[in-house]
Amino acid sequence: MKTCLIVDDSRMIRNYLRSSLQALGFEVREAVNGREAVIRCEESMPDLILLDWHMPVMDGLEFIRLLRDGAEAPQPKVVFCTTESDIAHIRIALEAGADEYVMKPFDRETLHMKLQLVGAA
């Protein structure tokens, strides 16, 4: 079974994503910020990470840079799920190592399409 780590400080978003991913057959774990996500990845590296940008303690950009700098193989697919919608933020996220980017709000079909694009669904 494929695994996914949802990293978002919003319980509502985590619940929505959990439901969507479980329907696609993923085993799901959660983290409320980047620091907690680092711990979850050290415990067991997931196949996929859905990552919010703006979170307390450690934001998504800081987390992905740390993750990609660690270069543990194999690296998970990372999809930013955020409200940041301008092209500069998208470019920064992709340059930092994101595999894809989806803007909130989004529906299950859009999420599924993004996961197919990165080869995670």
N, C-alpha and C positions, 0 to 999 in steps of 0.2 A: 504494500500500500504506500502511495506517495504521501509525503509529509509536507505540511505548510506551517510556517510561523507567521501569525498576524501580529504586526507591531503598530499599535494605535492607542492613543490615550482615551479614546471614546468607546465606552462600553457598548453603546448602540451600534457603532460601526463594526466592532469586533463580533458582536452577535450576528449581525447581518452577513458579514464575511464568513463566519464559521458555518452558518446554515448553507450558504451558497457553495462553499468548498466541500462540505460533507456530502452534499447532493452530487458532487462530481467525484466522490470516492476518496477524498483526502482525509488523512488523520491530521487534526488541527491542534496546534498549541498557540498560546497567546503571550504577549508581552505588552506592558503599558508604556514603555519608553525604550530608547536605544540601549541604555545600560542593562536593563532587564533582558533585552534581546541578545546582547553579547553573552550573558550567562546561559540563556537557552541554547544558543549556538555552540557554546563550549560543552554543554551536556550532550547534545546530539545535533549535528548539522542537518537542517531540513533540506528538502528538495527545492522548495519554493519559499520566498519571503514576500509578503505583502506589507508595504512599508509606508507609513504616514510621514510627512515632512516635519510638521510642527508638533513637538511633544516636549514636555518638561524633562529635566535631568540630562538627556542626550537626544538631540533631534535626529531625524532620519538621514540627513546628509552626513552628519558626523558618524553615524552608525555605519552607513554603507562604505564610507572611506576606510574606516577601521576594518570592516569585513574584507574588503577587496585588498587592502594592504597586507592582511594576514595570509592571503593566498593559499589557504588550506585547500587541498584538492580532495574531492571535487567541490567546486563552488556552486552554491544554489542560484537559481534564477531569482531575480529581484524585480518586483513590479512596484513602483511608487504609486500610491493611491492617495491623492492629495487635492486640496482646493487651489493650489498654485497652478494657474492656467496660462501664464505668459511663456513665450518661447524661450526666454532667457533661463527661467527655472527648469524647463524641460531639458535644455541643453546642459545645464549644470548637473542635473540628475544623471543624464546619460553619460556624461564625461566622468562622473564619479563612479560609474559602474552599474547603473541600473540597466536592466534588459528591456524594460518597457515602462510606460507611464500612462496612468488613467486618471482623469479628473473627476473629483466628487462634484455632484452626485452622479452615480452610474448605476446601471441595472445589471442583473445577472448575465444577460446575454452579452453585454459589453465586456464584463469581466471574463466570461468564458472565451470570447474572441481574443482578448489580450493574452490569456493563458495559452491558447492555441498558437498564437504568434511566437511565443517564446519556447514552445515545445513542452509546456508543463501540463497540458490537458489533452 
